[in-house]
Amino acid sequence: MTQPLIDIHSHLYPRWYVEALKRRTELPRIVGVEGAERFVIFPGESGRPMGPDYWDVERKLLFMDRVGIDQTLVSLGNPWLDPFGADEAPELARVANAYFSGLEAETQRRIVGLGVLPQHDVAAAARTVAEAAATRGLYGLINGCRMCGRTLDDPALEPIWNALEETRLPLLLHPHYVVGQDALDGFGHAFPLALGFPFETTVAIARLVFAGVLRRHPRLTVVAAHGGGTLPYLAGRLDAGWSSDASVHDRLPEPPTQSLGNLVLDALVYHRGALLAASALVGVERMAFGTDHPFAVADPEMNLRAIDETFTGNDREAVRAESARRIFSLPRP
C-alpha cells in the first residue's frame, strides 16, 4: 500500500487572471497571443512559456496521477493581486476566491483551494481574511512577501495578523519580487528563481520575526515557501545578530529561533541536507511536501527521492501528507 501524498504548493492561473495580466503594460505581465503566451516577471527576460498546464484543472489532475499525489492544495500564482488597485482588486479577489473554493466540489476533494487577498488597502485585506474563513472550500490564504505594499514588519499590518490569528487560517508566504536583483543579472531567470526568491523569503520572514509578530500572535500559522529560503541554515546567525544588537530587543525580547520554530515550511528544497536543516529548525510535524507545479523548476520526483532518503516511518508520513492534513484541516479525498 502506497503512502498518502499531499501537495501544499501548487498553482493555477485561470484564464480570467491571465487576461487581467495581459491587459497590463508594465511588469509583471503576460504577453503574446493564446498558444504563444509568455509570463514576464524580471526586467530583461523574455519570459517563460505558458500553456494549458497553467489553467487547466484536468491537466492538474493528470499531473497528480502521474506523480502519485492524492490531494493538492492549489493557489493563485504570483503576482497574485499585487499589481491591481482599488478599481480592480476587490472584484478580482471575489472572483478568485469563488473559483478556488469551487475546486473542492469540482474535483471530489482531490484539489482544494487557498484564497487570495486584495492588496490596495489593509482594511479590505483584513475583511477578506474573515470572508475567506467563512467560505467553504478555502483552507488558507496565499500572499507575497509584501502585504498591501508594505514589508511584513510594518505595524500598519496588525489588523491582518489579528484576523489571521482569530480565524486560524494558515497563510502561505511566497516570493515574487526577488532580493538583490542587480547582483543576479546575467543568467536568465536561473539566479532570480534559485537565489533571489529564497533570499526574498528569508528577509521577509526575518522582518516578521524581529518585529515580534509571531511572538505577539502565537496562534498565527505562517507557511514559508521553498523550505523557508535560507532560514534553516542561517537561523543560528540570526540569533547571533540579535544578541549582538540590543536595539532590536524592544520588539523581540527573545532569540529569533524561538519564533522561527513556530513556522511551517514546505519541503520544496530538492536535497537531503536542506531537508535535515529544515527539520532541525521546525520538526517534521511542521513540514509538508510541495511541487511548485506548473513551473519548469518543479521536480517532484527529485523532491520525493530526497524525502524518502531522509526520513523513515512516521517522520516520512508526516512530511508526505499527515502534517499538511492537520495544519490545513484538509478533508480526505
N, C-alpha and C positions, 0 to 999 in steps of 0.2 A: 504494500500500500504506500503510495507516494505521500510525502508530507505536504500539507497545505502551503500555498504561496500567495501572498497578498502584496500588491504593488501600490505604494502610497505616493509615488512621484511619477505621474504620467500626465500628459497634456492633450487637450483638444483645442483647435482653432476653428470654431464653427464658421460657416460661410458668412453669416451676417457680421461676424467680428473681422474676418478677412476683408470684407468690403469696407468696413469702417477704417481699417488701417490703410487701405488703398486710396481712400479719399485724402489722406494726409500728404502734405508736400515736404514735410521735414521728417528726420529720423526720430524714432523708428517708424518704418513704413513697409508696405508690401508693394512691389512694382511688377509690371508685366500683365499680360492677359491670362485668363484662366487656362491652365495647361502649361504655362511657361512663367509662373509666378515665382518671385524670389523675395525672401524676408531679409530686409537690410536693417541691421542694428547698429553696426560700428562704422564710423567715418572711414571712407576709403575702401570699403569692401564691396564686392559685387553682390553679396547676399547668398543665402542658402536656398536651394530649390524647395518649393512647397508643392505637394501633391495631395491626393486623397487621404493618405495616412494622417494628415494633419486634421481632417474634419470628419472623416467617415467612421461612424460608430461600428459598422460591420467589419471594417478593416482593423479597428482596435481589438475587436473580439477575436479575429483571426490571429493577430499577433499574440494575444493572450493564450490562445490554444497552442500555438507553436512553441511558446516558452514554457507552458505548463502553469500559467498564472490563473488561480481560481477566482480572484476578485481584484479589481483595480479601483483605487480612489483617484479620480481624474479631476484635473483643474484646468482653468484657462491658463494659457501660457503667457509669458512676458511679452509685452509690457503691461498686460492687464488693462486697467482703465487709467493708468498714469497720464497718458497724453491727452485725455479728454476733459474738458472744462464743464462748468455748470450747465451749459446748453445741451450737452450730450450725455454726460456721465450718469445722471440719475436713471434715464431710460435704459442705457446700456447695462447698468447694474441690475435693473429689474429683469431685462431680457436674459442676461447671463445667468442669474440665479434661478430663474424659472427653467432655463434649459438644463443646467447641471443638476437641479433637483429632480428633473423628469427622467434622468438616465436610469435610475434605480428600477422604476416600473418598466421602462422600455427594454431593459436587458435582464429582467428577472433577478435583480440584485447582483449581477456579475460586475457591473460598473456602477459606482456610486460617486457622488459629486462633492466638491468643495465650492463654496461661494466666493465671491469677489466683492471688494469694497470700492465705492466711488472715492476719488482722491481730491476732489475740488474743495472739500470742506470737512473739518474734523467732526462737527456735529452730525452731518449727514452720514459719515462713515460709522459713527457710533450707533446711530439709529439702524443702519443696515446690519450691524452685528446682531442686534436684537431681532430684526426681521429674519435673518438667516437662521438663527437659533429656533425660531418658531416655524420654519419651513421644513416640512417632511422631505427627506431625500438629500439634505445637506448635512455633512458630517464635520464641518470645519470651514476654514477660510484660507485663501492664499493671498499673499501680499509681497510686494517687493521690499527691498532693504531700506527704502524710504517710505514714509507714510504721510499722505497729504502734503507731499513736497518737503517733508521735514526729516532730519535724521532721528533715529529711534530714541535718542536721549532727550528729545525736546519735551519740556514739561507740558506743552500745549496738547500733547497726545494722551494725557491722562484719562480723558473720557473714553477713549477707545480701549485702553488697558482695563479700565473698570468694567466696561461692557463685556469684554472677552472673559474676564475672570468671573463675572456674575453668571454668564451663560454657560461657562465651561467649554466653549467651542475652541478646539485646537486651532492654532494659527501656523501655517506653513510659510516660513520666510524664505524667499527665493531671490537670487541676484538678477540684475539686469544691466546696471549702469557701469560696472567694472571699476576697479581701483587701479590707478597707475597706467592709464591708457597710453600715455606718451612713451612709457618705458616698455610697452608691449608691442609697439608697431613693428612691422616688417615681416610678420609670419602669418598673414591672413587672419583668420579668426581662431587659429590654434591656441595662441597665447592668451587672448582675451577670455576664451572659454575655459582653458585648463588652469590659468593662473588668475586672471582678472576677476572672474566670477567668484571663486572661493575666497580670494582676498577681500572682495566686497562683503561677503557674508561674515568673514572674520571681524572686520572693522564694525559692521552694523551690530553684531551680537555683543562685541566688546563694549560698544557705547551703551547698549541696552543694560548690560550688567553693571558697568561702572556708574550709570545713572541711578542704580538701585531699583530698577523696575521689577526685576524678578524677585528681589527681596521684599518689596512692598506688596507684591501680588503673588503670594506663594501658590495659589491655585491656577495661575496662568500656565497654559500649556503652549510652549513655543517649540515648533519643529524646525530645525535648521537643515536646509537643503545641502546636498553634496557632502554629507558627513560633518557638517558644521565648518566647512572650509578648513583652515589650518588650526582651528581652536584645540583639537585634541593634542596636537603636537606642541602648541605654544601656551597651553594652559599654565604650566609652571612659570613661564616667563611673564605672563600677565600677573601672577601672584607676586613675582619679584618686583615688577614695575609698580604695582600697587603699594607694596610695603616700603618702597624707597621714596615715595612721594606722599607726604601727609596731606597735601592739598586735596587729594581725591577722597579722603576718609570721611568727610562730612556726608557725601552722597552714598558712599559704600563703606560702612564701618567694619567689614569683614573681608577676608581674601576672596577674590572673584571666583575661585574654583568652587566655593560653596554654592554659588548661584549657577555656575556652568554645569554642575552635576544635575541640575533640575531640567536641563534641556532634553528634548528628544532629537535624535539625529537619524536621518535616513542613512542606509548602509550603501550609498551610491558612491563608493570610493575605489572599487576595482582591484584592491590589493590587500593581502593578508596583514601586512604591517599596519596599514591605515585602519583596518577593522579592529586590530588589537588596541591601537591608541584610542579609538572611539569608545570601545567597550570599557577601557580603563577609566575614561572620563565620566561616562554616564551609566554604564552597565547594559547588558544585553536587553534587559527589560525596558529600555528606553531607546532601542534601535529597531529599525524596520526597513525591509527591502524596498528598493525603488529602481526604476529603469530609465527615466528621462525620455521615454518614447514620446513622439516620433523623431526626435532629433538624431542626427547621424552619430553623435557622441554616445548614444545608447549602446551598451553591450551587455545585455542581461546574462548571457552565458558566462562571461568573464566574472560578473558580479556573483553569480551563484557558485561558480567554482571557488572563488575566494571565500565565500561564506561557508561552504561545505568543508574547505580545507582548514578553516579557522575554528569553527565551533562544532560541538557534538551534542547529541541528546537534547535536553530541554533548552539549552542555550541556542542551538541551531533552530529549533522550532520557534523560539521567541523571535529571533531575527527574521525568519521566513514569514511568519504570519501572526503569532499569538500576541506580540506586542502591539502590532497595528490594530488588531481586532479590539483589544482592550482600550488603547489610548483614544481611538476614534469612535468607540462604541458601535462598531460596524455590525450590520445584520449578516447572517450567514447566507451565502448564495444557495 
